[in-house]
């Protein structure tokens, strides 16, 4: 199912041109127009899913294998030292386009620091309480 008002649906389905790296019946992989690093790509499902929680089983079961395939090709072709997979869910998490997409961001030796945080030091009691709270919803 596609959303006629979704820009990523239009890109994924070829209605809006993009620099395409890969395409099959489920996905189009494009270069990001506002890259964090050289070669930054997006995996876009051709069907509309608002975020990772809305993905169907077929799409979710194939997206990580595709990310690994693209990341491996990036390491070989761009000589990057590694890559990050980034997927934001919800506005508070930095999602700006509400169509599931997975960023593949090549990382280069000596490149800018990205996707980092300051580790906290919760107590074992706090961790146990958090675990119980989350497990109740599974």
N, CA, C and O atoms as CSV, one atom per row, in Angstrom:
chain,resi,resn,atom,element,x,y,z
A,1,UNK,N,N,0.841,-1.166,0.000
A,1,UNK,CA,C,0.000,0.000,0.000
A,1,UNK,C,C,0.895,1.241,0.000
A,1,UNK,O,O,1.879,1.293,0.738
A,2,UNK,N,N,0.568,2.220,-0.806
A,2,UNK,CA,C,1.319,3.459,-0.909
A,2,UNK,C,C,0.479,4.623,-0.382
A,2,UNK,O,O,-0.751,4.569,-0.378
A,3,UNK,N,N,1.161,5.661,0.057
A,3,UNK,CA,C,0.506,6.871,0.519
A,3,UNK,C,C,0.776,7.950,-0.539
A,3,UNK,O,O,1.923,8.348,-0.741
A,4,UNK,N,N,-0.263,8.411,-1.199
A,4,UNK,CA,C,-0.121,9.378,-2.300
A,4,UNK,C,C,0.507,10.699,-1.863
A,4,UNK,O,O,1.031,11.435,-2.698
A,5,UNK,N,N,0.462,11.007,-0.578
A,5,UNK,CA,C,1.020,12.261,-0.076
A,5,UNK,C,C,2.429,12.110,0.498
A,5,UNK,O,O,2.988,13.072,1.023
A,6,UNK,N,N,3.003,10.918,0.402
A,6,UNK,CA,C,4.302,10.643,1.015
A,6,UNK,C,C,5.418,10.785,-0.013
A,6,UNK,O,O,5.426,10.096,-1.033
A,7,UNK,N,N,6.363,11.690,0.266
A,7,UNK,CA,C,7.471,11.918,-0.660
A,7,UNK,C,C,8.347,10.670,-0.802
A,7,UNK,O,O,8.853,10.406,-1.893
A,8,UNK,N,N,8.537,9.900,0.267
A,8,UNK,CA,C,9.363,8.698,0.153
A,8,UNK,C,C,8.648,7.598,-0.621
A,8,UNK,O,O,9.309,6.800,-1.287
A,9,UNK,N,N,7.332,7.528,-0.558
A,9,UNK,CA,C,6.592,6.591,-1.421
A,9,UNK,C,C,6.837,6.958,-2.884
A,9,UNK,O,O,7.053,6.086,-3.726
A,10,UNK,N,N,6.801,8.251,-3.171
A,10,UNK,CA,C,7.003,8.703,-4.552
A,10,UNK,C,C,8.420,8.412,-5.034
A,10,UNK,O,O,8.612,7.998,-6.177
A,11,UNK,N,N,9.405,8.622,-4.180
A,11,UNK,CA,C,10.789,8.315,-4.556
A,11,UNK,C,C,10.970,6.806,-4.712
A,11,UNK,O,O,11.551,6.347,-5.696
A,12,UNK,N,N,10.477,6.043,-3.753
A,12,UNK,CA,C,10.652,4.587,-3.773
A,12,UNK,C,C,10.014,3.953,-5.001
A,12,UNK,O,O,10.489,2.929,-5.493
A,13,UNK,N,N,8.953,4.552,-5.491
A,13,UNK,CA,C,8.234,3.995,-6.631
A,13,UNK,C,C,8.548,4.691,-7.960
A,13,UNK,O,O,7.845,4.494,-8.951
A,14,UNK,N,N,9.605,5.504,-7.971
A,14,UNK,CA,C,10.098,6.090,-9.209
A,14,UNK,C,C,9.356,7.299,-9.727
A,14,UNK,O,O,9.604,7.734,-10.851
A,15,UNK,N,N,8.445,7.860,-8.936
A,15,UNK,CA,C,7.716,9.047,-9.372
A,15,UNK,C,C,8.567,10.309,-9.248
A,15,UNK,O,O,8.349,11.285,-9.965
A,16,UNK,N,N,9.526,10.282,-8.344
A,16,UNK,CA,C,10.481,11.371,-8.161
A,16,UNK,C,C,11.862,10.772,-8.389
A,16,UNK,O,O,12.199,9.756,-7.781
A,17,UNK,N,N,12.669,11.385,-9.256
A,17,UNK,CA,C,13.985,10.812,-9.540
A,17,UNK,C,C,14.921,10.868,-8.340
A,17,UNK,O,O,14.830,11.763,-7.499
A,18,UNK,N,N,15.815,9.897,-8.280
A,18,UNK,CA,C,16.817,9.824,-7.218
A,18,UNK,C,C,18.009,9.040,-7.741
A,18,UNK,O,O,17.883,8.270,-8.693
A,19,UNK,N,N,19.160,9.238,-7.122
A,19,UNK,CA,C,20.354,8.462,-7.452
A,19,UNK,C,C,20.184,7.087,-6.806
A,19,UNK,O,O,20.423,6.923,-5.609
A,20,UNK,N,N,19.773,6.110,-7.596
A,20,UNK,CA,C,19.419,4.788,-7.100
A,20,UNK,C,C,20.631,3.863,-7.105
A,20,UNK,O,O,21.330,3.739,-8.111
A,21,UNK,N,N,20.868,3.213,-5.959
A,21,UNK,CA,C,21.952,2.241,-5.833
A,21,UNK,C,C,21.469,0.821,-6.078
A,21,UNK,O,O,22.213,-0.023,-6.578
A,22,UNK,N,N,20.208,0.566,-5.718
A,22,UNK,CA,C,19.669,-0.799,-5.771
A,22,UNK,C,C,18.153,-0.702,-5.823
A,22,UNK,O,O,17.555,0.223,-5.272
A,23,UNK,N,N,17.540,-1.671,-6.496
A,23,UNK,CA,C,16.077,-1.738,-6.520
A,23,UNK,C,C,15.650,-3.177,-6.737
A,23,UNK,O,O,16.251,-3.906,-7.526
A,24,UNK,N,N,14.602,-3.577,-6.024
A,24,UNK,CA,C,13.931,-4.856,-6.260
A,24,UNK,C,C,12.432,-4.623,-6.082
A,24,UNK,O,O,11.985,-3.476,-6.080
A,25,UNK,N,N,11.660,-5.680,-5.936
A,25,UNK,CA,C,10.208,-5.515,-5.839
A,25,UNK,C,C,9.748,-4.899,-4.513
A,25,UNK,O,O,8.632,-4.387,-4.434
A,26,UNK,N,N,10.586,-4.940,-3.473
A,26,UNK,CA,C,10.212,-4.392,-2.168
A,26,UNK,C,C,10.856,-3.062,-1.827
A,26,UNK,O,O,10.262,-2.255,-1.112
A,27,UNK,N,N,12.080,-2.816,-2.332
A,27,UNK,CA,C,12.866,-1.678,-1.874
A,27,UNK,C,C,13.501,-0.908,-3.027
A,27,UNK,O,O,13.724,-1.440,-4.114
A,28,UNK,N,N,13.780,0.353,-2.752
A,28,UNK,CA,C,14.697,1.149,-3.556
A,28,UNK,C,C,15.698,1.738,-2.556
A,28,UNK,O,O,15.319,2.229,-1.493
A,29,UNK,N,N,16.964,1.677,-2.918
A,29,UNK,CA,C,18.022,2.255,-2.092
A,29,UNK,C,C,18.580,3.438,-2.865
A,29,UNK,O,O,18.988,3.308,-4.019
A,30,UNK,N,N,18.591,4.593,-2.213
A,30,UNK,CA,C,19.007,5.839,-2.870
A,30,UNK,C,C,20.110,6.523,-2.065
A,30,UNK,O,O,20.297,6.241,-0.881
A,31,UNK,N,N,20.831,7.420,-2.721
A,31,UNK,CA,C,21.759,8.283,-1.997
A,31,UNK,C,C,20.976,9.417,-1.352
A,31,UNK,O,O,20.078,9.991,-1.967
A,32,UNK,N,N,21.321,9.732,-0.115
A,32,UNK,CA,C,20.658,10.789,0.654
A,32,UNK,C,C,21.039,12.154,0.084
A,32,UNK,O,O,22.206,12.391,-0.230
A,33,UNK,N,N,20.063,13.049,-0.049
A,33,UNK,CA,C,20.317,14.403,-0.564
A,33,UNK,C,C,21.020,15.306,0.458
A,33,UNK,O,O,21.592,16.332,0.088
A,34,UNK,N,N,20.979,14.932,1.727
A,34,UNK,CA,C,21.650,15.694,2.785
A,34,UNK,C,C,22.553,14.758,3.567
A,34,UNK,O,O,22.305,14.502,4.745
A,35,UNK,N,N,23.605,14.241,2.928
A,35,UNK,CA,C,24.381,13.163,3.543
A,35,UNK,C,C,25.188,13.577,4.774
A,35,UNK,O,O,25.689,14.698,4.867
A,36,UNK,N,N,25.296,12.642,5.709
A,36,UNK,CA,C,26.162,12.814,6.872
A,36,UNK,C,C,27.611,12.523,6.505
A,36,UNK,O,O,28.532,13.022,7.151
A,37,UNK,N,N,27.810,11.714,5.466
A,37,UNK,CA,C,29.143,11.406,4.951
A,37,UNK,C,C,29.010,10.997,3.490
A,37,UNK,O,O,27.909,10.733,3.007
A,38,UNK,N,N,30.142,10.949,2.794
A,38,UNK,CA,C,30.138,10.572,1.379
A,38,UNK,C,C,29.581,9.156,1.217
A,38,UNK,O,O,30.097,8.211,1.814
A,39,UNK,N,N,28.528,9.012,0.408
A,39,UNK,CA,C,27.927,7.711,0.153
A,39,UNK,C,C,26.725,7.374,1.023
A,39,UNK,O,O,26.157,6.291,0.881
A,40,UNK,N,N,26.322,8.265,1.916
A,40,UNK,CA,C,25.172,8.045,2.809
A,40,UNK,C,C,23.941,7.664,1.976
A,40,UNK,O,O,23.553,8.389,1.060
A,41,UNK,N,N,23.343,6.532,2.303
A,41,UNK,CA,C,22.217,6.008,1.536
A,41,UNK,C,C,21.009,5.759,2.433
A,41,UNK,O,O,21.124,5.687,3.657
A,42,UNK,N,N,19.851,5.629,1.792
A,42,UNK,CA,C,18.601,5.314,2.485
A,42,UNK,C,C,17.971,4.094,1.842
A,42,UNK,O,O,17.881,4.014,0.616
A,43,UNK,N,N,17.537,3.150,2.651
A,43,UNK,CA,C,16.717,2.035,2.176
A,43,UNK,C,C,15.266,2.453,2.360
A,43,UNK,O,O,14.825,2.735,3.474
A,44,UNK,N,N,14.528,2.490,1.251
A,44,UNK,CA,C,13.115,2.875,1.277
A,44,UNK,C,C,12.253,1.699,0.830
A,44,UNK,O,O,12.423,1.213,-0.288
A,45,UNK,N,N,11.333,1.227,1.670
A,45,UNK,CA,C,10.372,0.247,1.173
A,45,UNK,C,C,9.454,0.904,0.139
A,45,UNK,O,O,9.168,2.098,0.230
A,46,UNK,N,N,9.001,0.134,-0.827
A,46,UNK,CA,C,8.081,0.666,-1.834
A,46,UNK,C,C,6.675,0.833,-1.275
A,46,UNK,O,O,5.914,1.673,-1.755
A,47,UNK,N,N,6.324,0.047,-0.273
A,47,UNK,CA,C,5.052,0.229,0.417
A,47,UNK,C,C,5.251,1.194,1.574
A,47,UNK,O,O,6.358,1.342,2.089
A,48,UNK,N,N,4.172,1.847,1.975
A,48,UNK,CA,C,4.243,2.835,3.041
A,48,UNK,C,C,4.090,2.183,4.403
A,48,UNK,O,O,3.135,1.451,4.663
A,49,UNK,N,N,5.064,2.469,5.271
A,49,UNK,CA,C,5.019,2.084,6.682
A,49,UNK,C,C,5.506,3.305,7.450
A,49,UNK,O,O,6.576,3.834,7.149
A,50,UNK,N,N,4.753,3.754,8.420
A,50,UNK,CA,C,5.106,4.973,9.137
A,50,UNK,C,C,6.416,4.897,9.887
A,50,UNK,O,O,7.159,5.877,9.947
A,51,UNK,N,N,6.707,3.737,10.461
A,51,UNK,CA,C,7.958,3.546,11.200
A,51,UNK,C,C,8.203,2.049,11.354
A,51,UNK,O,O,7.454,1.235,10.814
A,52,UNK,N,N,9.238,1.693,12.081
A,52,UNK,CA,C,9.623,0.285,12.208
A,52,UNK,C,C,8.509,-0.554,12.844
A,52,UNK,O,O,8.376,-1.739,12.539
A,53,UNK,N,N,7.721,0.048,13.715
A,53,UNK,CA,C,6.650,-0.695,14.394
A,53,UNK,C,C,5.522,-1.077,13.449
A,53,UNK,O,O,4.742,-1.981,13.752
A,54,UNK,N,N,5.425,-0.406,12.317
A,54,UNK,CA,C,4.355,-0.666,11.357
A,54,UNK,C,C,4.766,-1.637,10.248
A,54,UNK,O,O,3.926,-2.035,9.441
A,55,UNK,N,N,6.046,-2.026,10.196
A,55,UNK,CA,C,6.510,-2.904,9.121
A,55,UNK,C,C,5.789,-4.242,9.122
A,55,UNK,O,O,5.467,-4.786,10.178
A,56,UNK,N,N,5.538,-4.770,7.924
A,56,UNK,CA,C,5.022,-6.137,7.836
A,56,UNK,C,C,6.199,-7.106,7.956
A,56,UNK,O,O,7.361,-6.707,7.879
A,57,UNK,N,N,5.875,-8.378,8.145
A,57,UNK,CA,C,6.909,-9.374,8.396
A,57,UNK,C,C,7.859,-9.533,7.209
A,57,UNK,O,O,9.065,-9.673,7.410
A,58,UNK,N,N,7.350,-9.515,5.997
A,58,UNK,CA,C,8.198,-9.694,4.823
A,58,UNK,C,C,9.235,-8.578,4.714
A,58,UNK,O,O,10.416,-8.840,4.488
A,59,UNK,N,N,8.792,-7.347,4.875
A,59,UNK,CA,C,9.703,-6.206,4.768
A,59,UNK,C,C,10.724,-6.223,5.895
A,59,UNK,O,O,11.920,-6.053,5.656
A,60,UNK,N,N,10.262,-6.427,7.113
A,60,UNK,CA,C,11.188,-6.413,8.252
A,60,UNK,C,C,12.189,-7.556,8.181
A,60,UNK,O,O,13.326,-7.406,8.629
A,61,UNK,N,N,11.789,-8.694,7.626
A,61,UNK,CA,C,12.702,-9.835,7.560
A,61,UNK,C,C,13.784,-9.664,6.504
A,61,UNK,O,O,14.786,-10.378,6.538
A,62,UNK,N,N,13.609,-8.740,5.570
A,62,UNK,CA,C,14.574,-8.573,4.480
A,62,UNK,C,C,15.417,-7.308,4.577
A,62,UNK,O,O,16.439,-7.207,3.898
A,63,UNK,N,N,15.028,-6.357,5.388
A,63,UNK,CA,C,15.715,-5.062,5.377
A,63,UNK,C,C,17.145,-5.149,5.909
A,63,UNK,O,O,18.027,-4.470,5.384
A,64,UNK,N,N,17.400,-5.957,6.927
A,64,UNK,CA,C,18.763,-6.020,7.476
A,64,UNK,C,C,19.724,-6.728,6.525
A,64,UNK,O,O,20.883,-6.329,6.413
A,65,UNK,N,N,19.265,-7.759,5.848
A,65,UNK,CA,C,20.130,-8.422,4.868
A,65,UNK,C,C,20.494,-7.456,3.743
A,65,UNK,O,O,21.626,-7.460,3.258
A,66,UNK,N,N,19.541,-6.636,3.332
A,66,UNK,CA,C,19.816,-5.642,2.300
A,66,UNK,C,C,20.797,-4.594,2.822
A,66,UNK,O,O,21.695,-4.179,2.088
A,67,UNK,N,N,20.646,-4.163,4.059
A,67,UNK,CA,C,21.570,-3.191,4.651
A,67,UNK,C,C,22.990,-3.747,4.681
A,67,UNK,O,O,23.944,-3.027,4.387
A,68,UNK,N,N,23.135,-5.009,5.030
A,68,UNK,CA,C,24.462,-5.629,5.044
A,68,UNK,C,C,25.053,-5.684,3.638
A,68,UNK,O,O,26.245,-5.441,3.453
A,69,UNK,N,N,24.229,-6.000,2.658
A,69,UNK,CA,C,24.683,-6.055,1.258
A,69,UNK,C,C,25.179,-4.683,0.793
A,69,UNK,O,O,26.246,-4.580,0.188
A,70,UNK,N,N,24.407,-3.636,1.075
A,70,UNK,CA,C,24.776,-2.287,0.668
A,70,UNK,C,C,26.017,-1.830,1.440
A,70,UNK,O,O,26.934,-1.254,0.854
A,71,UNK,N,N,26.049,-2.080,2.735
A,71,UNK,CA,C,27.207,-1.700,3.549
A,71,UNK,C,C,28.488,-2.377,3.089
A,71,UNK,O,O,29.546,-1.748,3.060
A,72,UNK,N,N,28.403,-3.646,2.733
A,72,UNK,CA,C,29.567,-4.369,2.213
A,72,UNK,C,C,30.045,-3.746,0.908
A,72,UNK,O,O,31.247,-3.581,0.700
A,73,UNK,N,N,29.113,-3.402,0.037
A,73,UNK,CA,C,29.474,-2.759,-1.233
A,73,UNK,C,C,30.119,-1.395,-0.979
A,73,UNK,O,O,31.053,-1.014,-1.686
A,74,UNK,N,N,29.635,-0.663,0.015
A,74,UNK,CA,C,30.223,0.635,0.351
A,74,UNK,C,C,31.663,0.475,0.824
A,74,UNK,O,O,32.543,1.231,0.413
A,75,UNK,N,N,31.901,-0.513,1.691
A,75,UNK,CA,C,33.257,-0.718,2.202
A,75,UNK,C,C,34.223,-1.032,1.063
A,75,UNK,O,O,35.358,-0.557,1.064
A,76,UNK,N,N,33.784,-1.817,0.107
A,76,UNK,CA,C,34.648,-2.178,-1.017
A,76,UNK,C,C,34.830,-1.014,-1.990
A,76,UNK,O,O,35.949,-0.758,-2.435
A,77,UNK,N,N,33.762,-0.313,-2.324
A,77,UNK,CA,C,33.833,0.707,-3.372
A,77,UNK,C,C,34.301,2.066,-2.872
A,77,UNK,O,O,34.972,2.790,-3.606
A,78,UNK,N,N,33.963,2.425,-1.641
A,78,UNK,CA,C,34.301,3.745,-1.110
A,78,UNK,C,C,35.503,3.722,-0.177
A,78,UNK,O,O,35.986,4.770,0.252
A,79,UNK,N,N,35.984,2.524,0.136
A,79,UNK,CA,C,37.101,2.362,1.068
A,79,UNK,C,C,36.802,2.964,2.436
A,79,UNK,O,O,37.696,3.482,3.105
A,80,UNK,N,N,35.543,2.891,2.841
A,80,UNK,CA,C,35.201,3.354,4.184
A,80,UNK,C,C,35.596,2.253,5.183
A,80,UNK,O,O,35.651,1.072,4.842
A,81,UNK,N,N,35.866,2.673,6.408
A,81,UNK,CA,C,36.312,1.741,7.435
A,81,UNK,C,C,35.156,0.965,8.064
A,81,UNK,O,O,35.373,-0.072,8.691
A,82,UNK,N,N,33.952,1.454,7.901
A,82,UNK,CA,C,32.773,0.819,8.478
A,82,UNK,C,C,31.543,1.612,8.072
A,82,UNK,O,O,31.602,2.473,7.193
A,83,UNK,N,N,30.432,1.311,8.722
A,83,UNK,CA,C,29.203,2.050,8.438
A,83,UNK,C,C,28.269,1.939,9.623
A,83,UNK,O,O,28.320,0.973,10.384
A,84,UNK,N,N,27.413,2.941,9.773
A,84,UNK,CA,C,26.358,2.909,10.784
A,84,UNK,C,C,25.038,2.634,10.103
A,84,UNK,O,O,24.792,3.093,8.987
A,85,UNK,N,N,24.192,1.884,10.779
A,85,UNK,CA,C,22.796,1.723,10.390
A,85,UNK,C,C,21.998,2.538,11.399
A,85,UNK,O,O,22.078,2.299,12.604
A,86,UNK,N,N,21.222,3.508,10.898
A,86,UNK,CA,C,20.467,4.397,11.783
A,86,UNK,C,C,19.019,4.383,11.342
A,86,UNK,O,O,18.714,4.535,10.159
A,87,UNK,N,N,18.126,4.197,12.308
A,87,UNK,CA,C,16.704,4.172,11.998
A,87,UNK,C,C,15.982,4.898,13.113
A,87,UNK,O,O,15.968,4.429,14.251
A,88,UNK,N,N,15.379,6.042,12.801
A,88,UNK,CA,C,14.699,6.879,13.787
A,88,UNK,C,C,13.198,6.599,13.781
A,88,UNK,O,O,12.591,6.430,12.723
A,89,UNK,N,N,12.614,6.552,14.964
A,89,UNK,CA,C,11.181,6.290,15.114
A,89,UNK,C,C,10.541,7.358,15.971
A,89,UNK,O,O,10.779,7.429,17.177
A,90,UNK,N,N,9.729,8.184,15.346
A,90,UNK,CA,C,9.033,9.248,16.054
A,90,UNK,C,C,9.820,10.546,16.046
A,90,UNK,O,O,11.047,10.548,15.953
A,91,UNK,N,N,9.099,11.633,16.143
A,91,UNK,CA,C,9.694,12.962,16.099
A,91,UNK,C,C,10.746,13.147,17.188
A,91,UNK,O,O,11.793,13.740,16.931
A,92,UNK,N,N,10.490,12.653,18.393
A,92,UNK,CA,C,11.441,12.811,19.496
A,92,UNK,C,C,12.752,12.074,19.220
A,92,UNK,O,O,13.788,12.410,19.794
A,93,UNK,N,N,12.705,11.071,18.342
A,93,UNK,CA,C,13.902,10.307,17.984
A,93,UNK,C,C,14.586,10.869,16.743
A,93,UNK,O,O,15.586,10.316,16.285
A,94,UNK,N,N,14.065,11.950,16.200
A,94,UNK,CA,C,14.685,12.569,15.035
A,94,UNK,C,C,14.077,12.183,13.706
A,94,UNK,O,O,14.616,12.543,12.660
A,95,UNK,N,N,12.958,11.452,13.716
A,95,UNK,CA,C,12.307,11.095,12.452
A,95,UNK,C,C,11.651,12.342,11.871
A,95,UNK,O,O,10.860,13.003,12.543
A,96,UNK,N,N,11.983,12.662,10.615
A,96,UNK,CA,C,11.416,13.841,9.962
A,96,UNK,C,C,10.520,13.477,8.791
A,96,UNK,O,O,9.648,14.262,8.418
A,97,UNK,N,N,10.716,12.307,8.206
A,97,UNK,CA,C,9.833,11.807,7.153
A,97,UNK,C,C,9.196,10.543,7.711
A,97,UNK,O,O,9.899,9.595,8.063
A,98,UNK,N,N,7.878,10.523,7.794
A,98,UNK,CA,C,7.183,9.437,8.477
A,98,UNK,C,C,6.824,8.311,7.514
A,98,UNK,O,O,5.664,7.939,7.338
A,99,UNK,N,N,7.885,7.791,6.902
A,99,UNK,CA,C,7.885,6.601,6.042
A,99,UNK,C,C,9.133,5.859,6.497
A,99,UNK,O,O,10.233,6.408,6.428
A,100,UNK,N,N,8.983,4.615,6.962
A,100,UNK,CA,C,10.153,3.869,7.432
A,100,UNK,C,C,11.295,3.994,6.435
A,100,UNK,O,O,11.098,3.834,5.230
A,101,UNK,N,N,12.472,4.278,6.936
A,101,UNK,CA,C,13.685,4.266,6.117
A,101,UNK,C,C,14.864,3.971,7.024
A,101,UNK,O,O,14.883,4.346,8.197
A,102,UNK,N,N,15.836,3.298,6.460
A,102,UNK,CA,C,17.044,2.922,7.191
A,102,UNK,C,C,18.225,3.625,6.542
A,102,UNK,O,O,18.485,3.459,5.351
A,103,UNK,N,N,18.932,4.411,7.337
A,103,UNK,CA,C,20.127,5.105,6.864
A,103,UNK,C,C,21.310,4.142,6.900
A,103,UNK,O,O,21.482,3.400,7.867
A,104,UNK,N,N,22.114,4.154,5.861
A,104,UNK,CA,C,23.395,3.451,5.840
A,104,UNK,C,C,24.439,4.545,5.658
A,104,UNK,O,O,24.542,5.144,4.587
A,105,UNK,N,N,25.207,4.800,6.702
A,105,UNK,CA,C,26.132,5.935,6.717
A,105,UNK,C,C,27.563,5.415,6.734
A,105,UNK,O,O,28.016,4.885,7.749
A,106,UNK,N,N,28.287,5.560,5.613
A,106,UNK,CA,C,29.683,5.132,5.594
A,106,UNK,C,C,30.498,5.936,6.614
A,106,UNK,O,O,30.276,7.132,6.801
A,107,UNK,N,N,31.439,5.260,7.263
A,107,UNK,CA,C,32.314,5.901,8.250
A,107,UNK,C,C,33.750,5.766,7.791
A,107,UNK,O,O,34.187,4.693,7.375
A,108,UNK,N,N,34.470,6.852,7.871
A,108,UNK,CA,C,35.838,6.929,7.384
A,108,UNK,C,C,36.792,7.192,8.548
A,108,UNK,O,O,36.458,7.931,9.474
A,109,UNK,N,N,37.987,6.583,8.500
A,109,UNK,CA,C,39.007,6.829,9.522
A,109,UNK,C,C,39.249,8.330,9.626
A,109,UNK,O,O,39.452,8.998,8.613
A,110,UNK,N,N,39.228,8.857,10.838
A,110,UNK,CA,C,39.460,10.275,11.054
A,110,UNK,C,C,38.274,11.162,10.703
A,110,UNK,O,O,38.375,12.387,10.770
A,111,UNK,N,N,37.152,10.556,10.331
A,111,UNK,CA,C,35.960,11.317,9.974
A,111,UNK,C,C,35.265,11.888,11.194
A,111,UNK,O,O,35.699,11.655,12.322
A,112,UNK,N,N,34.186,12.637,10.980
A,112,UNK,CA,C,33.485,13.255,12.113
A,112,UNK,C,C,32.846,12.214,13.029
A,112,UNK,O,O,32.477,11.122,12.597
A,113,UNK,N,N,32.728,12.573,14.274
A,113,UNK,CA,C,32.088,11.712,15.260
A,113,UNK,C,C,30.577,11.816,15.071
A,113,UNK,O,O,30.022,12.914,15.071
A,114,UNK,N,N,29.918,10.678,14.910
A,114,UNK,CA,C,28.464,10.647,14.710
A,114,UNK,C,C,27.866,9.528,15.557
A,114,UNK,O,O,28.571,8.628,16.013
A,115,UNK,N,N,26.578,9.603,15.752
A,115,UNK,CA,C,25.809,8.549,16.416
A,115,UNK,C,C,26.504,8.132,17.712
A,115,UNK,O,O,26.928,6.987,17.869
A,116,UNK,N,N,26.610,9.083,18.630
A,116,UNK,CA,C,27.248,8.793,19.903
A,116,UNK,C,C,26.407,9.346,21.047
A,116,UNK,O,O,25.503,10.154,20.836
A,117,UNK,N,N,26.713,8.905,22.244
A,117,UNK,CA,C,26.014,9.381,23.435
A,117,UNK,C,C,26.944,9.246,24.621
A,117,UNK,O,O,27.947,8.534,24.569
A,118,UNK,N,N,26.594,9.944,25.691
A,118,UNK,CA,C,27.346,9.845,26.934
A,118,UNK,C,C,26.732,8.715,27.763
A,118,UNK,O,O,25.577,8.815,28.178
A,119,UNK,N,N,27.490,7.643,28.010
A,119,UNK,CA,C,26.945,6.529,28.791
A,119,UNK,C,C,26.556,6.971,30.202
A,119,UNK,O,O,27.265,7.744,30.846
A,120,UNK,N,N,25.420,6.464,30.662
A,120,UNK,CA,C,24.961,6.715,32.014
A,120,UNK,C,C,25.392,5.545,32.891
A,120,UNK,O,O,25.949,4.568,32.392
A,121,UNK,N,N,25.143,5.638,34.173
A,121,UNK,CA,C,25.537,4.581,35.108
A,121,UNK,C,C,24.377,4.177,36.001
A,121,UNK,O,O,24.398,4.453,37.201
A,122,UNK,N,N,23.348,3.519,35.430
A,122,UNK,CA,C,22.221,3.103,36.280
A,122,UNK,C,C,22.647,1.993,37.236
A,122,UNK,O,O,23.558,1.216,36.948
A,123,UNK,N,N,21.968,1.937,38.378
A,123,UNK,CA,C,22.236,0.866,39.341
A,123,UNK,C,C,21.600,-0.430,38.835
A,123,UNK,O,O,20.749,-0.408,37.945
A,124,UNK,N,N,22.013,-1.533,39.400
A,124,UNK,CA,C,21.414,-2.821,39.042
A,124,UNK,C,C,19.923,-2.828,39.384
A,124,UNK,O,O,19.125,-3.442,38.676
A,125,UNK,N,N,19.551,-2.150,40.462
A,125,UNK,CA,C,18.142,-2.054,40.844
A,125,UNK,C,C,17.343,-1.287,39.794
A,125,UNK,O,O,16.248,-1.705,39.420
A,126,UNK,N,N,17.887,-0.165,39.316
A,126,UNK,CA,C,17.212,0.606,38.265
A,126,UNK,C,C,17.055,-0.216,36.989
A,126,UNK,O,O,16.007,-0.185,36.344
A,127,UNK,N,N,18.110,-0.951,36.631
A,127,UNK,CA,C,18.036,-1.794,35.434
A,127,UNK,C,C,16.972,-2.874,35.584
A,127,UNK,O,O,16.222,-3.146,34.647
A,128,UNK,N,N,16.906,-3.488,36.760
A,128,UNK,CA,C,15.908,-4.532,37.005
A,128,UNK,C,C,14.491,-3.959,36.917
A,128,UNK,O,O,13.603,-4.592,36.347
A,129,UNK,N,N,14.278,-2.773,37.473
A,129,UNK,CA,C,12.961,-2.142,37.419
A,129,UNK,C,C,12.571,-1.805,35.980
A,129,UNK,O,O,11.432,-2.032,35.572
A,130,UNK,N,N,13.505,-1.273,35.226
A,130,UNK,CA,C,13.239,-0.967,33.819
A,130,UNK,C,C,12.906,-2.222,33.029
A,130,UNK,O,O,11.984,-2.236,32.214
A,131,UNK,N,N,13.674,-3.276,33.286
A,131,UNK,CA,C,13.440,-4.529,32.560
A,131,UNK,C,C,12.037,-5.057,32.850
A,131,UNK,O,O,11.338,-5.492,31.934
A,132,UNK,N,N,11.623,-5.024,34.108
A,132,UNK,CA,C,10.287,-5.512,34.450
A,132,UNK,C,C,9.190,-4.669,33.813
A,132,UNK,O,O,8.183,-5.203,33.347
A,133,UNK,N,N,9.382,-3.375,33.793
A,133,UNK,CA,C,8.403,-2.461,33.198
A,133,UNK,C,C,8.227,-2.769,31.708
A,133,UNK,O,O,7.103,-2.848,31.213
A,134,UNK,N,N,9.334,-2.941,31.008
A,134,UNK,CA,C,9.261,-3.202,29.573
A,134,UNK,C,C,8.709,-4.600,29.287
A,134,UNK,O,O,7.893,-4.767,28.380
A,135,UNK,N,N,9.144,-5.598,30.049
A,135,UNK,CA,C,8.709,-6.982,29.828
A,135,UNK,C,C,7.192,-7.139,29.970
A,135,UNK,O,O,6.602,-8.001,29.319
A,136,UNK,N,N,6.557,-6.327,30.805
A,136,UNK,CA,C,5.116,-6.397,30.981
A,136,UNK,C,C,4.367,-6.112,29.683
A,136,UNK,O,O,3.243,-6.583,29.505
A,137,UNK,N,N,4.973,-5.349,28.777
A,137,UNK,CA,C,4.334,-4.978,27.526
A,137,UNK,C,C,4.681,-5.920,26.366
A,137,UNK,O,O,4.138,-5.764,25.272
A,138,UNK,N,N,5.549,-6.868,26.578
A,138,UNK,CA,C,5.939,-7.787,25.487
A,138,UNK,C,C,4.923,-8.902,25.303
A,138,UNK,O,O,5.096,-9.757,24.434
